Amino acid sequence: MLDDQDLDWVRVAHLDDLPEGRVKTVTARTTTLCLSHFDGKWAAMDNRCPHQGGPLGEGSIETGVDGKCWIRCPWHGWDFDPLTGAPPGGHEDTGQQLYPVELRGDEVYVGLEPEPTHTRTVTDEMVETMVNWGVTSVFGMVGHSNLGLADAIRLASGRGDLNYYGIRHEGAAAFAASAYGKLTGKPAACLTIAGPGATNLLTGMWDAKVDRAPVLALTGQVQTQVFGPGAFQDIDLGQAFRGVARFSQTVLSSSRHAELMSLACKTAIVERDVAHLIFPDDMQTLPNENPAAAPKGRLGRADIRPSDVDMEAVRGMLAGARRPIIVMGHGALEARDRVIALAEALGAPVLTTFKGKGLIPDSHPNAAGVLGRSGTPIASWFMNEADLILALGSSFSNHTGIEPSKPIIQVDFERMQLGKFHPVALPVWAELGAFCDALLPEPPRPADAADQVAELVERWQIWRDEKTSRMSEGGGSGVHSAVVFDALTRLCPKDAIIAVDVGNNTYSFGRYFEPHGQRVLMSGYLGSIGFGLPAALGAWAATQDQEAYRGRKVISISGDGGFGQYAMEFTTAVKYGMDLTHILLNNGELGKISKEQRAGDWPVWETQLTNPSFAAFARLCGGHGHKVTEAGELDAAMTEALSSDGPALLEIMTDPDLV
């Protein structure tokens, strides 16, 4: 028996992950364990029930007829002592193997016998460098052309340096990593094999690229000796990723390996873009004793202050504006508090782009909701009445509809975005926080400026009365989407992270849901169907390894068409015990496309969908599933789904014509 100091101690959980009187399945290296928290003590034992291999960690601690508490196997009810693993008698007389447990701060560690001596490799050096640059979540699929790299990731995961999530389709890994980058501003990584595994990433990589999210793609490749002739799964990955990746390099034996990884991570972070590394199979296990690299001394500050000349012009334009408005885009994410302070000082309404939804709560006195096709009549009214537009971190998408004929001050840290689609009155190159600081605390405001804050109160009341009226509509074919998002507005935790998909469900979300502090993630400029659920996986991963997001509820929203794209990723959520709720608006068709066909005088064709019961599917996968067919059932069902411990799916039968 080894002494505790001779064991390898592997982090398996956070103290908050397991309440008193509960058990859960955890993995230490390659060992699956049942972790129990009972009577103020912690224990870890073999997870496999000796009867038929049932997972004890998916069971519960229950009181037996003898008055004692036992871990009960979920398959056939065999019992085991929560702290010793011993059976009560009457079954096989072999109790469960126990493993030492230590609490270190807020983390739970389990002691395992040391693994055989490992020979350090090229991929060890590169994975350690990746971790040093802050990459702590990896989504992917292990396969024959990435096994050496996967083992380096496994070892890092075993040390507690990163979290790995095995997905069912590489496209979901790409969307999860993209959403992680959009949420945190930090890159997550995707792991794939050569050939089809790598090409399956491309849609999600384009989603990240056009929405300026940092992502790191790690793709396996065939052995270097068979490059080119057409070996099994041999395609030119450099060429395949050329359009989407800002940085793409093949790892060779002569490469400076830590430097390659450093440049990939730096590109993803600084350029907010996709970085790609290709790992030939025979390169991954080459012995290597070189140290990992770190980012110290390689990243400068990103402050870009506006010029004095520009600020003088800004003040002059503001001094003459009676009805200025602010259009806040997703690019204002990091400066949103200062943008709101500027709006308060100016008495200006804040309209957001759809990608910027939630950056200012709709309950704020200066909030005017979303502008554009997915927006509210409040924002449209103030756009029409404005005599000056401050466009802060917005890209002037045609989906948003910023009126180009009005005087516009556009501020962006990226010079190519300034006046990109048409001339503006005053383009200002600056980081948005620095721009706001240059105007605060007392920006110019004419004495006869309109009281737009009072007008906002009136316009919100008009719109809320209209929403109430719409909620009373009924076509007999399902719940009105206004009812769905009214319930979500009332019941959603204020700090939730919400990932939305594409389709009528998304338009309805933009129009009817009123954010009160939640973060919203979407496939913005690519507009890719299927984004919602994989994005929730990425957001949940961020709640595990980014302190700013720990404990926040994750919600995803989609239609039946979007959910069907990556439905099996619900099993991924079950596998890792992800506390997320998916709200599925099921109208039995690709409703947005049907609507576009009608609007264009096309016949509605091939938009109907044949669906299973998605709620039953969720239950079969091991999660919570509930179907709602009447509006009166919605509040109770949504409350239950949002409070479920683990993955939950709320299927709501909705009317495709009531959006």
DOTORGU-278670 format. One line per 4 residues: number of its first residue (from 1); for each residue x, y, z of C-alpha. Coordinates in steps of 0.1 Angstrom, whole numbers. Layout:
# DOTORGU-278670
NUM = X:Y:Z ~ ... $
This chain:
# DOTORGU-278670
1 = 0:0:0 ~ 15:33:-11 ~ 17:62:14 ~ -4:92:5 $
5 = 26:112:-5 ~ 34:85:-31 ~ 1:88:-48 ~ -9:109:-78 $
9 = -36:133:-66 ~ -62:141:-93 ~ -88:169:-91 ~ -122:154:-96 $
13 = -147:180:-84 ~ -154:214:-68 ~ -170:214:-33 ~ -201:230:-47 $
17 = -205:202:-73 ~ -219:177:-48 ~ -242:186:-19 ~ -244:167:13 $
21 = -262:134:9 ~ -255:130:-28 ~ -233:109:-51 ~ -220:115:-86 $
25 = -198:99:-112 ~ -164:115:-117 ~ -133:105:-137 ~ -97:105:-124 $
29 = -74:100:-153 ~ -90:69:-169 ~ -106:57:-137 ~ -143:62:-133 $
33 = -153:67:-97 ~ -184:71:-75 ~ -179:102:-54 ~ -200:104:-23 $
37 = -207:132:2 ~ -223:119:33 ~ -224:127:70 ~ -199:155:64 $
41 = -174:132:49 ~ -162:124:13 ~ -154:90:-2 ~ -145:77:-36 $
45 = -151:41:-47 ~ -152:20:-78 ~ -181:32:-98 ~ -190:-2:-113 $
49 = -216:-22:-94 ~ -204:-59:-92 ~ -239:-71:-102 ~ -242:-60:-138 $
53 = -219:-30:-139 ~ -245:-3:-130 ~ -230:32:-124 ~ -232:38:-87 $
57 = -225:75:-92 ~ -258:78:-110 ~ -277:63:-80 ~ -287:79:-48 $
61 = -282:77:-10 ~ -314:62:5 ~ -325:48:38 ~ -329:11:39 $
65 = -353:-10:59 ~ -325:-14:85 ~ -326:23:91 ~ -291:28:77 $
69 = -283:49:46 ~ -269:32:15 ~ -258:41:-20 ~ -284:24:-41 $
73 = -274:12:-76 ~ -297:28:-102 ~ -300:-4:-122 ~ -311:-31:-98 $
77 = -310:-16:-64 ~ -279:-31:-49 ~ -267:-12:-18 ~ -233:-1:-6 $
81 = -221:19:24 ~ -216:56:12 ~ -182:58:30 ~ -168:23:30 $
85 = -183:7:-1 ~ -193:-24:19 ~ -225:-42:10 ~ -252:-48:37 $
89 = -249:-86:32 ~ -269:-110:11 ~ -250:-101:-21 ~ -215:-109:-31 $
93 = -192:-104:-2 ~ -167:-81:-22 ~ -172:-45:-13 ~ -162:-16:-36 $
97 = -125:-6:-39 ~ -119:27:-21 ~ -96:55:-32 ~ -81:82:-8 $
101 = -98:115:-9 ~ -84:149:1 ~ -100:184:2 ~ -77:211:-10 $
105 = -93:245:-6 ~ -126:243:-26 ~ -114:213:-47 ~ -118:175:-42 $
109 = -88:153:-51 ~ -86:116:-53 ~ -53:96:-49 ~ -43:71:-76 $
113 = -13:49:-80 ~ 13:66:-102 ~ 11:60:-139 ~ 40:43:-156 $
117 = 68:67:-164 ~ 59:89:-193 ~ 83:100:-220 ~ 78:137:-226 $
121 = 68:144:-262 ~ 64:173:-287 ~ 27:174:-279 ~ 33:176:-242 $
125 = 54:207:-247 ~ 27:222:-270 ~ -3:214:-247 ~ 16:228:-217 $
129 = 22:260:-237 ~ -14:261:-247 ~ -24:259:-210 ~ 1:286:-201 $
133 = -17:309:-226 ~ -50:303:-209 ~ -66:276:-229 ~ -84:255:-204 $
137 = -113:239:-223 ~ -110:215:-252 ~ -139:200:-272 ~ -133:172:-296 $
141 = -132:136:-307 ~ -104:112:-301 ~ -94:92:-332 ~ -67:73:-349 $
145 = -47:103:-363 ~ -46:123:-331 ~ -39:97:-304 ~ -5:112:-294 $
149 = -20:147:-291 ~ -50:133:-273 ~ -28:116:-247 ~ -10:149:-240 $
153 = -44:165:-235 ~ -54:135:-212 ~ -24:140:-190 ~ -30:177:-187 $
157 = -66:170:-179 ~ -55:145:-152 ~ -33:172:-137 ~ -63:195:-135 $
161 = -48:219:-160 ~ -77:218:-184 ~ -111:202:-190 ~ -118:180:-220 $
165 = -153:174:-234 ~ -158:145:-259 ~ -186:155:-283 ~ -206:135:-308 $
169 = -198:156:-339 ~ -169:179:-346 ~ -192:206:-359 ~ -206:208:-323 $
173 = -171:211:-310 ~ -165:241:-333 ~ -197:258:-322 ~ -190:251:-286 $
177 = -155:267:-289 ~ -169:296:-308 ~ -195:303:-281 ~ -168:300:-254 $
181 = -147:326:-272 ~ -177:349:-277 ~ -186:347:-240 ~ -152:350:-224 $
185 = -129:366:-250 ~ -105:337:-245 ~ -99:308:-268 ~ -111:272:-263 $
189 = -97:244:-285 ~ -112:219:-308 ~ -95:185:-313 ~ -102:164:-344 $
193 = -87:136:-366 ~ -75:142:-401 ~ -98:144:-431 ~ -135:145:-423 $
197 = -130:152:-386 ~ -111:184:-395 ~ -134:195:-423 ~ -164:191:-400 $
201 = -150:220:-380 ~ -153:245:-409 ~ -188:259:-404 ~ -182:266:-367 $
205 = -148:281:-375 ~ -164:305:-399 ~ -190:313:-372 ~ -161:323:-349 $
209 = -142:342:-376 ~ -171:364:-387 ~ -181:371:-351 ~ -145:378:-341 $
213 = -143:350:-315 ~ -109:335:-306 ~ -107:298:-313 ~ -78:272:-315 $
217 = -82:243:-339 ~ -60:213:-333 ~ -63:187:-362 ~ -46:154:-366 $
221 = -31:145:-399 ~ -18:114:-417 ~ 19:106:-413 ~ 43:129:-431 $
225 = 56:100:-453 ~ 23:97:-470 ~ 15:134:-475 ~ 2:140:-510 $
229 = -2:107:-528 ~ -38:103:-516 ~ -35:81:-485 ~ -66:73:-464 $
233 = -81:106:-451 ~ -52:126:-465 ~ -64:160:-476 ~ -45:193:-477 $
237 = -57:207:-444 ~ -36:239:-448 ~ -55:246:-480 ~ -89:236:-465 $
241 = -84:261:-436 ~ -68:288:-457 ~ -99:310:-459 ~ -110:307:-423 $
245 = -78:305:-403 ~ -57:337:-396 ~ -29:314:-386 ~ -24:278:-399 $
249 = 8:258:-397 ~ 19:221:-398 ~ 39:208:-369 ~ 71:191:-381 $
253 = 100:175:-363 ~ 122:206:-370 ~ 96:231:-358 ~ 100:253:-328 $
257 = 71:236:-311 ~ 64:259:-281 ~ 68:289:-305 ~ 43:275:-329 $
261 = 17:270:-302 ~ 25:305:-287 ~ 19:321:-321 ~ -13:302:-326 $
265 = -26:313:-292 ~ -15:349:-296 ~ -31:351:-330 ~ -64:338:-316 $
269 = -63:362:-287 ~ -50:394:-303 ~ -67:391:-337 ~ -99:375:-322 $
273 = -98:349:-349 ~ -92:313:-358 ~ -58:298:-353 ~ -50:263:-366 $
277 = -23:237:-360 ~ -19:205:-380 ~ -4:175:-362 ~ 9:147:-384 $
281 = 5:114:-367 ~ 42:106:-365 ~ 51:140:-350 ~ 29:137:-320 $
285 = 49:112:-300 ~ 85:124:-308 ~ 105:126:-276 ~ 110:162:-265 $
289 = 125:177:-233 ~ 121:214:-242 ~ 102:236:-217 ~ 68:250:-225 $
293 = 65:287:-233 ~ 44:313:-216 ~ 27:346:-227 ~ 47:369:-203 $
297 = 61:398:-222 ~ 43:390:-254 ~ 10:408:-251 ~ 6:446:-249 $
301 = -23:467:-237 ~ -51:473:-262 ~ -60:509:-253 ~ -66:531:-283 $
305 = -74:567:-273 ~ -93:590:-297 ~ -74:619:-311 ~ -80:654:-297 $
309 = -91:666:-331 ~ -118:639:-334 ~ -130:646:-298 ~ -134:683:-305 $
313 = -156:674:-335 ~ -176:650:-314 ~ -183:676:-288 ~ -194:701:-314 $
317 = -218:676:-330 ~ -233:666:-296 ~ -237:703:-286 ~ -261:708:-315 $
321 = -281:675:-312 ~ -315:677:-295 ~ -323:640:-301 ~ -290:619:-300 $
325 = -292:582:-298 ~ -266:555:-292 ~ -266:523:-312 ~ -246:498:-291 $
329 = -232:467:-309 ~ -216:436:-296 ~ -182:453:-301 ~ -191:474:-270 $
333 = -192:444:-248 ~ -162:452:-226 ~ -171:489:-224 ~ -209:485:-219 $
337 = -209:501:-184 ~ -192:532:-197 ~ -215:533:-227 ~ -245:532:-204 $
341 = -230:560:-182 ~ -225:581:-214 ~ -261:575:-224 ~ -273:586:-189 $
345 = -252:618:-191 ~ -266:626:-225 ~ -302:615:-218 ~ -299:594:-249 $
349 = -318:562:-257 ~ -296:531:-262 ~ -306:509:-291 ~ -287:477:-295 $
353 = -280:456:-325 ~ -294:420:-322 ~ -259:407:-314 ~ -257:434:-287 $
357 = -290:423:-271 ~ -287:422:-233 ~ -257:446:-231 ~ -281:470:-215 $
361 = -311:456:-195 ~ -345:465:-210 ~ -354:477:-175 ~ -328:505:-176 $
365 = -344:540:-181 ~ -323:546:-213 ~ -329:512:-229 ~ -348:512:-262 $
369 = -345:475:-271 ~ -332:459:-303 ~ -330:477:-336 ~ -338:459:-368 $
373 = -356:429:-381 ~ -353:411:-348 ~ -362:442:-328 ~ -389:463:-313 $
377 = -409:493:-325 ~ -394:513:-297 ~ -360:512:-313 ~ -374:519:-347 $
381 = -393:550:-335 ~ -362:565:-319 ~ -341:558:-349 ~ -367:577:-371 $
385 = -367:607:-347 ~ -330:609:-341 ~ -309:639:-353 ~ -275:623:-344 $
389 = -264:587:-341 ~ -235:575:-320 ~ -227:540:-334 ~ -205:523:-308 $
393 = -190:489:-317 ~ -217:482:-344 ~ -210:469:-379 ~ -239:484:-398 $
397 = -253:451:-408 ~ -283:454:-431 ~ -301:432:-406 ~ -298:461:-381 $
401 = -309:490:-403 ~ -290:520:-390 ~ -303:549:-411 ~ -273:560:-433 $
405 = -288:594:-442 ~ -286:607:-406 ~ -255:623:-391 ~ -234:594:-377 $
409 = -205:594:-353 ~ -190:559:-356 ~ -164:547:-331 ~ -145:514:-334 $
413 = -112:500:-324 ~ -107:484:-358 ~ -101:510:-385 ~ -114:489:-414 $
417 = -149:489:-398 ~ -151:527:-399 ~ -173:538:-428 ~ -170:502:-442 $
421 = -203:502:-461 ~ -209:539:-466 ~ -194:573:-455 ~ -203:585:-420 $
425 = -202:621:-408 ~ -174:614:-383 ~ -154:581:-381 ~ -134:578:-348 $
429 = -107:553:-343 ~ -107:544:-306 ~ -113:518:-281 ~ -149:524:-269 $
433 = -141:527:-232 ~ -114:553:-239 ~ -139:572:-261 ~ -165:573:-234 $
437 = -139:583:-208 ~ -129:612:-230 ~ -165:625:-229 ~ -175:617:-193 $
441 = -186:629:-168 ~ -203:659:-186 ~ -206:655:-223 ~ -221:685:-243 $
445 = -259:686:-241 ~ -280:715:-254 ~ -304:733:-230 ~ -334:725:-253 $
449 = -326:688:-257 ~ -357:666:-258 ~ -366:645:-228 ~ -361:612:-245 $
453 = -360:593:-212 ~ -396:603:-206 ~ -405:593:-241 ~ -390:559:-235 $
457 = -414:552:-207 ~ -443:560:-230 ~ -430:539:-259 ~ -423:509:-237 $
461 = -458:510:-223 ~ -472:511:-259 ~ -451:481:-268 ~ -459:461:-237 $
465 = -496:467:-242 ~ -491:454:-278 ~ -473:423:-265 ~ -501:416:-241 $
469 = -526:419:-269 ~ -507:395:-290 ~ -504:369:-262 ~ -542:367:-262 $
473 = -542:356:-299 ~ -546:319:-307 ~ -547:300:-339 ~ -553:267:-323 $
477 = -520:253:-335 ~ -499:258:-304 ~ -486:284:-280 ~ -478:319:-291 $
481 = -441:327:-291 ~ -449:359:-272 ~ -462:338:-244 ~ -431:317:-243 $
485 = -407:347:-241 ~ -430:365:-216 ~ -426:335:-193 ~ -388:333:-199 $
489 = -385:371:-191 ~ -402:365:-158 ~ -385:332:-148 ~ -350:334:-163 $
493 = -322:340:-137 ~ -308:375:-141 ~ -273:363:-146 ~ -281:335:-170 $
497 = -262:329:-202 ~ -286:324:-232 ~ -275:308:-264 ~ -300:313:-292 $
501 = -303:294:-326 ~ -315:306:-359 ~ -351:308:-372 ~ -384:322:-362 $
505 = -376:313:-326 ~ -347:337:-328 ~ -367:366:-343 ~ -393:361:-315 $
509 = -366:360:-288 ~ -352:393:-301 ~ -387:409:-303 ~ -403:396:-271 $
513 = -377:386:-245 ~ -367:415:-222 ~ -331:409:-208 ~ -324:420:-173 $
517 = -287:413:-171 ~ -284:380:-190 ~ -256:374:-216 ~ -269:364:-251 $
521 = -248:343:-275 ~ -257:338:-311 ~ -244:329:-346 ~ -244:365:-356 $
525 = -231:372:-391 ~ -230:336:-402 ~ -265:329:-389 ~ -259:291:-388 $
529 = -288:269:-378 ~ -278:244:-351 ~ -257:268:-331 ~ -279:268:-300 $
533 = -273:236:-282 ~ -236:232:-289 ~ -231:269:-279 ~ -247:260:-245 $
537 = -221:232:-241 ~ -194:259:-246 ~ -210:283:-223 ~ -214:257:-196 $
541 = -177:248:-199 ~ -169:285:-193 ~ -189:283:-160 ~ -164:255:-149 $
545 = -131:271:-157 ~ -137:309:-157 ~ -144:324:-123 ~ -164:353:-137 $
549 = -190:328:-150 ~ -190:302:-122 ~ -225:291:-111 ~ -244:310:-138 $
553 = -273:292:-154 ~ -270:282:-190 ~ -300:282:-213 ~ -302:275:-250 $
557 = -332:282:-274 ~ -339:267:-307 ~ -367:255:-330 ~ -372:219:-340 $
561 = -351:224:-371 ~ -321:238:-353 ~ -322:212:-325 ~ -323:184:-350 $
565 = -289:194:-364 ~ -270:184:-332 ~ -297:166:-311 ~ -273:139:-300 $
569 = -252:165:-282 ~ -278:163:-255 ~ -261:131:-246 ~ -228:150:-243 $
573 = -246:173:-217 ~ -258:142:-199 ~ -223:126:-199 ~ -207:156:-183 $
577 = -236:165:-160 ~ -240:199:-176 ~ -265:221:-158 ~ -282:235:-188 $
581 = -318:240:-200 ~ -328:238:-236 ~ -360:255:-246 ~ -373:240:-279 $
585 = -401:257:-298 ~ -416:229:-319 ~ -438:240:-348 ~ -432:210:-370 $
589 = -415:230:-398 ~ -387:253:-409 ~ -410:282:-401 ~ -387:310:-411 $
593 = -383:295:-446 ~ -420:289:-450 ~ -425:326:-441 ~ -399:336:-467 $
597 = -415:314:-494 ~ -449:330:-488 ~ -434:365:-488 ~ -417:359:-521 $
601 = -448:344:-537 ~ -432:310:-537 ~ -452:279:-528 ~ -444:265:-494 $
605 = -423:235:-502 ~ -402:210:-483 ~ -402:229:-450 ~ -424:205:-430 $
609 = -405:183:-405 ~ -411:148:-391 ~ -402:149:-355 ~ -401:125:-325 $
613 = -412:136:-291 ~ -382:156:-282 ~ -392:155:-245 ~ -392:118:-246 $
617 = -359:118:-264 ~ -344:139:-236 ~ -356:114:-210 ~ -342:85:-230 $
621 = -308:103:-231 ~ -309:105:-192 ~ -320:141:-188 ~ -352:159:-179 $
625 = -378:162:-206 ~ -412:178:-206 ~ -436:187:-233 ~ -460:217:-231 $
629 = -491:219:-254 ~ -511:246:-236 ~ -501:281:-225 ~ -515:275:-190 $
633 = -489:247:-184 ~ -459:269:-194 ~ -449:286:-161 ~ -448:255:-140 $
637 = -430:235:-167 ~ -404:262:-173 ~ -398:266:-136 ~ -392:229:-133 $
641 = -369:227:-163 ~ -348:257:-151 ~ -344:243:-116 ~ -335:208:-128 $
645 = -301:195:-117 ~ -285:186:-150 ~ -295:187:-186 ~ -332:196:-192 $
649 = -352:200:-223 ~ -385:219:-224 ~ -404:211:-256 ~ -431:237:-264 $
653 = -456:231:-292 ~ -459:265:-309 ~ -480:280:-337 ~ -458:287:-368 $
657 = -479:317:-377 ~ -477:334:-343 ~ -442:347:-341 $
